[in-house]
């Protein structure tokens, strides 16, 4: 799990999810370094290379899947990426423009997606990327 808040550990996550920690504690790695989606992708790519994985299930909110896939494909071009969208109950995508909170969320995510596409087209102009 990439981009985890410092201080959160596997036991706490399993307690919140109501899963048996004995069964799953061995199989979860937490990454604390990523601060955004591009950072999640880089952190995960490093972890995958270290552990010899070639496929990845990307679990994130449904509205975030396009940008998540874009960022992960950039750093993991050879990996098999399997999108696994989740559907937050508070996000109303049906007629999203009628719900101010969802409208701002969708507009913000679309702008971030466009910026990520632009960053891919113009490498080196953002954050010292090459």
Secondary structure, 3 states (H helix, E strand, C coil): CCCCCCCCCHHHHHHHHCCCHHHHHHHCCCCCCCCCHHHHHHHHHHHHHHHCCCEEEEEEEHHHHHHHHHHHHHHCCCCEEEEEEECCCCCCCCCHHHCHHHHHHHHHHHHHHHHHHHHHHCCCCCCCCC
